[in-house]
Amino acid sequence: MELSLPLNYAGDPREACDQVAALESAGLDAVWVAEAYGFDSPTLMGYLAARPERMKIGAAILNVYSRTPALIAQTGAGLDAISGGRALLGLGASGPQVVEGWHGKAYDKPLGRTRETVELCRRIWRREVIDHHGITDMPLPKEKGGRLGKPLKILTRPVREEIPLYIASLGPANVRLTAEIADGWLPTLYLPEKAQQVWGTALAEGAAERDPARGPLQTVAGGLLAIGDDAAALRDLARPQIALYVGGMGAKGKNFYNDLAVAYGYEKEAALIQELYLSGKKKEAEAAVPDEFCELMSLCGPEGYVRDRVEAFRESGVTMLNVIPVGPDPARLISTVKNWL
């Protein structure tokens, strides 16, 4: 099992990147850079690539609406080149509020777009001449306004023909697609003890269609990390994130994370959290998050307890433990957990 963390750039992104780079010597294997509708991730990943020498650098995620498949492939190839083959490319559909509200694109055909982007990225990195017509046309045909386009291949030579592609997915159809075509999976609000009941069938069905040459699906998940006799109290720090996602990431009936909470068995709690959050009562929504949800999504407690949590994530299929160290000495926490892996 490898060890990673998500980049926190709510403040100064350069300071956050510098702090992450310093954790390489403590044993950190990878960093994941989010985008949403904040700073773009490729700029920050490029900055990171110049710092550590071993750590992998991943996008989590580039959405498949705001960039063409060719540009996503170019971004992956460029990051892989400047990092010396350490790129991880996370893709996903994001959500309609961001895609429609921020990027001004219709939120249509999320599975088809994801499949097509994965296929085209791999073809582009193999330096194939691309003549493709689907959701994306390469080149643009005359009947759609094309005049001078012709089939092209990427101008430069990628460091690797295969850059690992991870997909962020939650719903059964999208998880099935992930298990079929992706190198890795980026689930959100992952509870290892409940993962099989929610995603077991979809993962098995996708794996049955998977090319055996691609190897087993890698899974990235984890949560808050704190070790100490009084660290259990820090699980409550997960409440704002859970409330935001379950309550505020989408309208009623259009919130993937709320659907996930229901699938976990928190149906009444999910409805209450959403009602409170959408009415502006964020603190009340946080208080309505079940204690069990906070506990199972985190690794906070005495050393023996945290070791058991690590094993719970491992046994559920997680291959890269993605943690958020809490406390004044993140290097110590990273080093401690790395020695357990």
Salt bridges, closest charged atoms under 4 A:
GLU2 OE2 - LYS56 NZ 2.95
ASP18 OD1 - ARG51 NH1 2.15
ASP29 OD1 - ARG54 NH1 3.15
ASP29 OD2 - LYS338 NZ 2.64
GLU35 OE2 - ARG67 NH2 2.83
ASP80 OD1 - ARG160 NH2 2.66
ASP108 OD1 - ARG113 NH2 2.82
GLU116 OE2 - HIS132 NE2 2.70
GLU119 OE2 - ARG123 NH1 3.97
GLU128 OE1 - ARG123 NE 2.83
GLU128 OE2 - ARG126 NH2 3.00
ASP131 OD1 - HIS133 NE2 3.01
ASP137 OD1 - HIS133 ND1 2.73
ASP137 OD2 - LYS144 NZ 2.61
GLU162 OE1 - ARG122 NE 3.86
GLU162 OE1 - ARG214 NH1 3.02
GLU180 OE1 - ARG115 NH2 2.96
ASP183 OD2 - ARG122 NH2 3.16
ASP183 OD1 - ARG214 NH1 2.93
GLU193 OE2 - ARG309 NH1 2.46
GLU205 OE1 - ARG176 NE 2.68
ASP236 OD1 - ARG239 NE 2.98
GLU286 OE1 - LYS283 NZ 3.76
ASP291 OD1 - ARG239 NH2 2.38
GLU292 OE1 - LYS194 NZ 3.80
GLU295 OE2 - ARG235 NH1 3.98
GLU311 OE2 - ARG314 NH2 3.08
